[in-house]
Amino acid sequence: MQLNESTYETIFLLYIDKELSPKEGLEVEAFIADNPSYALEMEALQATVLSSEKIQYPFKENLKHQDWEPTYSTIIKEDLQAIPGLSTSFKNTLKKDATTEGIILKPFGFSQQKFTYAAIAACLMVFLGYQQLTKAPVSNSIAANKTTLVVPNTNSTKPSDEIGLSNASPEKFAKVNVLVPKINQVQKLNVQAVNAKNIQRINLLQKESIAMAETAPANISINQNVITKLPSNYNNPISVNAIPIIITSIDIETAIEEHGQISYEVIDTEDPNRSIFIANFEIDGNKLRGLKRKVTSLFKNNKSDRK
Amino acid sequence: MTDKAYNDCVDNFADGVYRFIVKNIRHTEDAQDIVQSAFEKLWINREQVLPEKAKSYLFTVAYHQMIDHIRKTNKMPLSEDTFIPHQQITQADEELKQVLMRAINELNPIQKSLVLLKDYEGYSYQEIGEIMHLSESQVKVYLHRARLILKNKLSAYAPTAS
């Protein structure tokens, strides 16, 4: 470090900022002692240094992390002091029960977050219920017929094709397995293939289409497979593929007329008086429909807003 | 950092951080908010902050929040609190201190923060550079400029005082 006319100011600034080593600091002090004219310069620079000033942050305690939380016994103890009418023995009883520390009792034990989840779940249930409301109930009239079973053959288009269940595809087995338990006594099973167009209509009838349910019995002559009898000790529907089969053909309209079964229920989904049941709760279908429209419009609005 | 170490930081550094901020922005409520935000951030990141770095961390966070605050509010410097060189003197030392503070308040925010961190907190150039995201040489140059400005302000005041 070389102190002279051109470097003194920088070195003095480093000195007042305490950025010099002790040895360098002594050199500066010696330089000032040898050159008193620089003492005023040093004094002027030191005057720019702020002196220490005590300023307190007023809310220091609020910044601290609080470990302490009131325990059950603490709450009980404080509350008991506030109730003058209670007898001492009763207070002692409560204190004994309150000796277990640790858990803070929260009112109702239900947080805001839980309420939110419950509300979302309830809305979801209502929405799903409405979805079910708008669907037609599956008509089981044919399947419920105790003497008639429809076993469609979707692979064959020839009405004269005859197939045994032992040669049928797994799809056919599945249909048979569902329907067979409804039959009490069947000894022979007649299966006749029907054309694919009629089969599709039958399937729709069995599932959920109300419109098809209305039109199918009137317009279509549907061939079906009929299981007339099963052995009395028959329990396992899977074993049906081992049963001897005799194929006959019955018109479905005839079967319905003979057995007097109700085919399908025509449901008007736009009926405002229709209600939906979720567990034991009955929900007004009209109001639910309005709610759905509002929710749907809300989502649409959000989507359009984003766009 | 443990909970206890955090509470120790509150005890040891809250006043210093508050002084640094309130001297800079000269608004107590805003300064308190900034200090609270700085400690909140320290609490959130306490697992990553070493206790020996906590003070520097607090000043760094508080400084940058203060800069954001200044940019948002555009409050600096206050026009009614400007430096007056030829003010009457009642008590020389107290008045000199007030004059110096007024002169400091006329500095730009960076120079002002440099002076406050250096004089109040005693940070080195390197530490100040880490807090303010400046190089050590930048800190040195900016601080020396600020000192010379203050010196000139005070010398303008001195003839009247004498």
Chai-1 contact restraints between the chains, C-beta under 6 A:
chainA,res_idxA,chainB,res_idxB,connection_type,confidence,min_distance_angstrom,max_distance_angstrom,comment,restraint_id
A,L13,B,H144,contact,1.0,0.0,6.0,A-B,restraint_1
A,L13,B,R147,contact,1.0,0.0,6.0,A-B,restraint_2
A,D17,B,K118,contact,1.0,0.0,6.0,A-B,restraint_3
A,A44,B,K151,contact,1.0,0.0,6.0,A-B,restraint_4
A,L45,B,K151,contact,1.0,0.0,6.0,A-B,restraint_5
A,A47,B,L154,contact,1.0,0.0,6.0,A-B,restraint_6
A,T48,B,R147,contact,1.0,0.0,6.0,A-B,restraint_7
A,T48,B,L150,contact,1.0,0.0,6.0,A-B,restraint_8
A,T48,B,K151,contact,1.0,0.0,6.0,A-B,restraint_9
A,V49,B,D119,contact,1.0,0.0,6.0,A-B,restraint_10
A,L50,B,D119,contact,1.0,0.0,6.0,A-B,restraint_11
A,I55,B,R19,contact,1.0,0.0,6.0,A-B,restraint_12
A,Q56,B,D15,contact,1.0,0.0,6.0,A-B,restraint_13
A,Y57,B,A14,contact,1.0,0.0,6.0,A-B,restraint_14
A,Y57,B,D15,contact,1.0,0.0,6.0,A-B,restraint_15
A,Y57,B,Y18,contact,1.0,0.0,6.0,A-B,restraint_16
A,Y57,B,V35,contact,1.0,0.0,6.0,A-B,restraint_17
A,K60,B,V10,contact,1.0,0.0,6.0,A-B,restraint_18
A,K60,B,A14,contact,1.0,0.0,6.0,A-B,restraint_19
A,L63,B,V10,contact,1.0,0.0,6.0,A-B,restraint_20
A,L63,B,F39,contact,1.0,0.0,6.0,A-B,restraint_21
A,K64,B,N7,contact,1.0,0.0,6.0,A-B,restraint_22
A,K64,B,V10,contact,1.0,0.0,6.0,A-B,restraint_23
A,H65,B,D3,contact,1.0,0.0,6.0,A-B,restraint_24
A,H65,B,Y6,contact,1.0,0.0,6.0,A-B,restraint_25
